[in-house]
Amino acid sequence: MSTRLTGERTVKGSSLRVVPSAMVSLAGFVLFALDQSLLGYALLAAALVVAAVVDRLLFRDLALIAAGVAIISAVPITTDVSTSHMLVMGSAMIAAVGIPYAVSRFVTKEHAVVFPVRTGQKWTRAERWYLPAVVVIGYALLPVYMIRTGVYSNWPAVHDPEGIARLFLGTNALGIWDELFFICTCFALLRRHLPDWQANLLQAVLFTSFLWELGFRSWAPLFIYPFALLQARIFTVTKSLSYIVSVHLLFDFVLFLVLLHAHNRTWIDIFLY
């Protein structure tokens, strides 16, 4: 059965709607990348005020994005894999995605936020070949980035089966959440009011800023921002959450292996850096 993305609206050209939308993305950058809570929340509030003046429907959708950004920014965003932190951050992640989805589905009944897993469409040959290509790209890129910059130290060193399992769970959960929130929620809501290219640029700022705070520092934005842009573009074409999650989790699996090797150099000694 095909899953249709509802609540879409094609918008041509630029308009004042881009101003409050950009303010929301800027607020995310300030909250996540700069870690300036007061200024970030002030920008979110100002963005909603401007949106309310510009377009009532835009205000409603930006309020959903702002709610998610505010919720996730209110908890420590780290790679800690302790039970307490995973519960706190996990709860915030669920709320940040769940509230916009619930409001869109049950309150406004627009179904603007959807998570299309079973689309009824087979993956094309190019889409199938892209999956192993992602693994190759990750293999070539991630060891050089993580180990040469020392960024791997932003992740906990795990040496026992339980720690490894927690790291694996956390890495995959975050990868899935990235797609649920930044692509299926933020991008989907923004593109109802902006041209796709503008919506994509703005969601990628949020995507990259969040991962910066998580631990992807140094020159990570040089590949994370294009990755975020590409994920949204792929979602636009395929309309498939399952596909973009597959792409992300393959990349994250390489990340997981690199982290194990970086902290335990005799383990999985297959990387070049």
Residue pairs with C-beta under 8 A, 6 or more apart in sequence:
1 118
1 120
2 119
2 120
2 121
3 114
3 116
3 117
3 118
3 119
3 120
3 239
4 239
5 114
5 116
5 188
5 239
6 110
6 111
6 112
6 114
7 104
7 110
7 111
7 112
7 113
7 114
7 188
7 192
8 188
8 191
8 192
9 191
9 192
9 193
11 17
11 191
11 192
11 193
11 194
11 195
12 195
13 195
14 195
14 198
15 194
16 54
16 55
17 51
17 54
17 55
17 58
17 193
17 194
18 194
18 198
19 50
19 54
20 47
20 48
20 50
20 51
20 54
20 58
20 59
20 62
21 47
21 51
21 58
21 62
21 190
21 193
21 194
21 198
21 199
21 202
22 202
23 43
23 44
23 46
23 47
23 50
24 43
24 44
24 47
24 62
24 65
24 66
24 69
24 202
25 202
25 203
25 205
25 206
26 43
26 205
27 40
27 41
27 43
27 44
27 47
27 66
27 69
28 40
28 69
28 73
28 205
28 206
28 209
28 210
29 205
29 206
29 209
30 36
30 39
30 40
30 43
31 37
31 40
31 41
31 69
31 73
31 209
32 73
32 77
32 206
32 209
32 210
32 212
32 213
33 208
33 209
33 212
33 213
34 40
35 213
37 73
40 73
41 70
44 66
44 69
44 70
47 62
47 66
48 59
48 62
48 63
48 66
51 58
51 59
51 62
51 63
52 59
55 193
57 192
57 193
58 193
60 108
61 112
61 189
61 190
61 192
61 193
62 189
64 99
64 100
64 103
64 104
64 113
64 185
64 189
65 100
65 185
65 186
65 189
65 190
67 96
67 99
67 100
68 96
68 97
68 99
68 100
68 181
68 185
68 186
69 96
69 206
71 92
71 95
71 96
71 99
72 92
72 93
72 96
72 181
72 210
74 92
75 88
75 89
75 92
76 85
76 88
76 89
77 89
77 210
77 213
77 214
78 85
78 89
78 214
78 215
79 154
79 155
79 156
79 170
79 214
79 215
80 86
80 156
81 156
81 158
81 163
81 166
81 167
81 169
81 170
86 166
86 169
86 170
90 173
93 173
93 174
93 177
93 181
96 181
97 177
97 180
97 181
97 185
100 113
100 185
100 189
101 113
101 115
101 185
104 110
104 111
104 112
104 113
105 111
105 113
112 188
112 189
112 192
113 184
113 185
113 188
113 189
114 184
114 188
115 180
115 184
115 241
116 239
116 240
116 241
116 242
117 240
117 241
117 242
118 242
119 238
119 239
119 240
119 242
121 238
121 239
121 240
123 238
123 240
123 243
127 238
127 243
130 247
131 246
131 247
131 250
134 247
134 250
134 251
135 250
135 251
135 253
135 254
137 251
138 250
138 251
138 253
138 254
138 255
139 254
139 271
140 272
141 223
142 251
142 254
142 255
142 258
143 258
143 261
143 262
143 271
143 272
143 273
144 272
144 273
145 151
145 218
145 219
145 220
145 223
146 152
146 255
146 258
146 259
146 262
147 258
147 262
147 271
147 273
148 273
149 217
149 218
149 219
151 215
151 216
151 217
151 218
151 220
152 258
152 259
152 262
152 263
154 214
154 215
154 216
154 217
155 167
155 215
155 259
155 263
156 163
156 167
157 263
157 264
158 164
158 166
158 167
158 260
158 263
159 263
159 264
164 260
167 256
167 259
167 260
168 256
171 252
171 255
171 256
171 259
172 249
172 252
174 214
174 252
175 245
175 248
175 249
175 251
175 252
176 245
176 248
176 249
178 207
178 210
178 211
178 248
179 231
179 235
179 241
179 244
179 245
179 248
180 241
182 203
182 204
182 206
182 207
182 210
182 228
182 232
183 203
183 231
183 232
183 235
183 241
183 244
184 235
184 241
186 202
186 203
186 206
187 199
187 200
187 203
187 232
187 235
190 198
190 199
190 202
190 203
191 199
191 200
191 236
193 199
194 202
196 236
199 232
200 229
200 232
200 233
201 229
203 228
203 232
204 225
204 228
204 229
204 232
205 225
207 224
207 225
207 228
207 231
208 220
208 221
208 224
208 225
208 228
211 220
211 224
212 220
212 221
212 224
216 224
227 251
231 244
231 247
231 248
234 243
234 244
234 247
235 241
235 243
235 244
238 244
257 268
257 271
258 271
260 267
260 268
261 267
261 268
261 269
261 270
261 271
